[in-house]
Amino acid sequence: MKITSAQIDHLGLVAGIFYRLGIGEVIDTRLRKSRHHKVPHSGATKAMILNGLGLMGQRLYLYPEYYEKVPVSKLIGCDIQPSDLNDDVLGATLDAIYHYGPQSYLTRLFWRS
């Protein structure tokens, strides 16, 4: 049996709170996927939050490189690889948030309804 470890610093705590508060379910009920990519909008949103809180502030096309160093399947979701978090997927989520209305989106997240 091979055991590996990875340092996730505060990212595990943030991902756990994201899960515990049910933020992903609210996002996925409000923002429907319109393309055939593996990552739901909740996963892409979580990836952007984790990257931003990691004080990295990287451009969208560099996300796969950033997530090579962290256990993506544990933080974002099962079966998701770093290459799945590309600029097309993240851009589609940002477009969906824009079309939904950013203020309405944040209000729904805060009130979780």
Contacts in CASP RR format, 6 or more apart in sequence:
PFRMAT RR
TARGET T0000
AUTHOR 0000-0000-0000
METHOD contacts of the structure
MODEL  1
MKITSAQIDHLGLVAGIFYRLGIGEVIDTRLRKSRHHKVPHSGATKAMIL
NGLGLMGQRLYLYPEYYEKVPVSKLIGCDIQPSDLNDDVLGATLDAIYHY
GPQSYLTRLFWRS
6 69 0 8 1.000
6 70 0 8 1.000
6 71 0 8 1.000
8 70 0 8 1.000
8 71 0 8 1.000
8 74 0 8 1.000
8 75 0 8 1.000
9 54 0 8 1.000
10 53 0 8 1.000
10 54 0 8 1.000
11 50 0 8 1.000
11 53 0 8 1.000
11 54 0 8 1.000
11 70 0 8 1.000
11 75 0 8 1.000
12 74 0 8 1.000
12 75 0 8 1.000
14 49 0 8 1.000
14 50 0 8 1.000
14 53 0 8 1.000
15 46 0 8 1.000
15 50 0 8 1.000
15 74 0 8 1.000
15 75 0 8 1.000
15 76 0 8 1.000
18 24 0 8 1.000
18 46 0 8 1.000
18 49 0 8 1.000
21 112 0 8 1.000
22 112 0 8 1.000
23 42 0 8 1.000
23 45 0 8 1.000
23 46 0 8 1.000
23 109 0 8 1.000
23 112 0 8 1.000
24 40 0 8 1.000
24 42 0 8 1.000
24 43 0 8 1.000
24 45 0 8 1.000
24 46 0 8 1.000
25 42 0 8 1.000
26 108 0 8 1.000
26 109 0 8 1.000
26 112 0 8 1.000
26 113 0 8 1.000
27 40 0 8 1.000
27 41 0 8 1.000
27 42 0 8 1.000
27 43 0 8 1.000
27 45 0 8 1.000
27 109 0 8 1.000
28 40 0 8 1.000
28 41 0 8 1.000
28 42 0 8 1.000
30 100 0 8 1.000
30 105 0 8 1.000
30 108 0 8 1.000
31 41 0 8 1.000
31 93 0 8 1.000
31 96 0 8 1.000
31 97 0 8 1.000
31 100 0 8 1.000
31 105 0 8 1.000
32 96 0 8 1.000
33 40 0 8 1.000
33 41 0 8 1.000
34 92 0 8 1.000
34 96 0 8 1.000
35 92 0 8 1.000
37 84 0 8 1.000
37 88 0 8 1.000
37 89 0 8 1.000
37 92 0 8 1.000
38 79 0 8 1.000
38 80 0 8 1.000
38 84 0 8 1.000
39 47 0 8 1.000
39 76 0 8 1.000
39 80 0 8 1.000
39 84 0 8 1.000
39 85 0 8 1.000
39 89 0 8 1.000
41 92 0 8 1.000
41 93 0 8 1.000
41 96 0 8 1.000
41 97 0 8 1.000
43 76 0 8 1.000
43 77 0 8 1.000
43 80 0 8 1.000
44 85 0 8 1.000
44 89 0 8 1.000
44 90 0 8 1.000
44 91 0 8 1.000
44 92 0 8 1.000
44 93 0 8 1.000
45 93 0 8 1.000
45 97 0 8 1.000
46 75 0 8 1.000
46 76 0 8 1.000
47 63 0 8 1.000
47 67 0 8 1.000
47 76 0 8 1.000
47 85 0 8 1.000
47 90 0 8 1.000
48 90 0 8 1.000
48 93 0 8 1.000
50 75 0 8 1.000
50 76 0 8 1.000
51 57 0 8 1.000
51 58 0 8 1.000
51 63 0 8 1.000
51 66 0 8 1.000
56 66 0 8 1.000
58 65 0 8 1.000
58 66 0 8 1.000
59 87 0 8 1.000
60 86 0 8 1.000
60 87 0 8 1.000
60 90 0 8 1.000
60 91 0 8 1.000
61 86 0 8 1.000
61 87 0 8 1.000
63 82 0 8 1.000
63 85 0 8 1.000
63 86 0 8 1.000
63 87 0 8 1.000
63 90 0 8 1.000
64 82 0 8 1.000
64 83 0 8 1.000
64 85 0 8 1.000
64 86 0 8 1.000
65 82 0 8 1.000
66 82 0 8 1.000
67 76 0 8 1.000
67 82 0 8 1.000
67 85 0 8 1.000
68 82 0 8 1.000
72 80 0 8 1.000
72 81 0 8 1.000
72 82 0 8 1.000
72 84 0 8 1.000
72 85 0 8 1.000
73 79 0 8 1.000
73 80 0 8 1.000
73 81 0 8 1.000
76 85 0 8 1.000
97 105 0 8 1.000
END
